[in-house]
Amino acid sequence: MLVDLVTVKTTDNVRLDGMLVRPPAGSRPALGFDAAILHHGVGGNFYNSNFFEHVTEQLVDRGVAVLRVNNRGHDLMYNSPTGRLGAAFEKLDDAQRDWTAWLDFATAQGFERVAVVGHSLGAVKTILYGAGTPDPRVVSLVAISPPRFCYSEYARLDTSGRFKGYYDKAQTMVDAGDADGLLAVDIPTSVVLAAKTYVDKYGPHERFDILRHLPNVSLPILVTIGSEEGKGPTASDWYPFGGLATKVASLAEGQSNVSFRLIDGADHMYSTRAPELWTAIDELAGR
């Protein structure tokens, strides 16, 4: 499969890289869109998501061009003209600039009807983007395993007090002027984040709780969750996904543009369930 390596710059001068895969010359899109933009999750990048390989192949076979792209949360950390970025330092509000930059690029390439697909944190950002002012270039959204960021729910589940301890430490660092100081945490997942990023994502404001934003999405959107998510060896595995599938399924029943699929046997990376994930996406595309 031949690819073009491509680059965009956001309105705040962040360079983002990706790759464009075009279908064979003369082919017509068999789905309801002519291009799909695929966004990775926390600390990921455009070339390192195995299940996106399967999705890419299936889309191209159906005459759809694919952009697999970086957003500013790619990899753990790096330097940019705006300062340190990467998963450790990003602010979720700024992701909207990344989604827009790649849509602008797709439009410049001649694509008129675009689907936006995000995995994990990329799925949360896709929901946030979809909950804003509708972009006429976007015809559908796919949110693959979006974790729930909910301070009150984490605090309820956290019988050990560790989550609140992490949050209080991060807030104390921010208040002391050490917002960029790094904090190693294992709730809601094992990662290293700047104190300001932890506070921004997981604070009591709960601004990024997907259950608050999904009702504001007007485009057709598919949300998938794997049946094995939240079934890890420790209690902390439950934080982002505990009970979430049931809540999203209930929301989808009352909102006609929202589809939900629980992918049986799938873990967070859909290690052995990429074909089943594609089937769910294909069903949405055919609506």
Buried (B, 14 or more C-beta within 10 A) or exposed (E): EEBEEBEBEBEEEBEBBBBBBBBEEEBEBBBBBBBBBBBBBBBBBBBEBEBBEBBBBBBBEBBBBBBBBBBBBBBBBEEBEEEEBBBBBBBBEBBBBBBBBBBBBBBEBEBEBBBBBBBBBBBBBBBBBBBEEEBEBBBBBBBBBBBBBBBEBBEEBBEEEBBBEBBEBBBEBBEEEBBBBBBEBBBBBEBBBBBBBBBBBBBEEBBBBBBBBBEEBEBBBBBBBBBBBBEBEEBBBBBBBBEBBEBBBEBBEEBEBBBBBBBEEBBBBBEEBBEBBBEBBBEBBEE
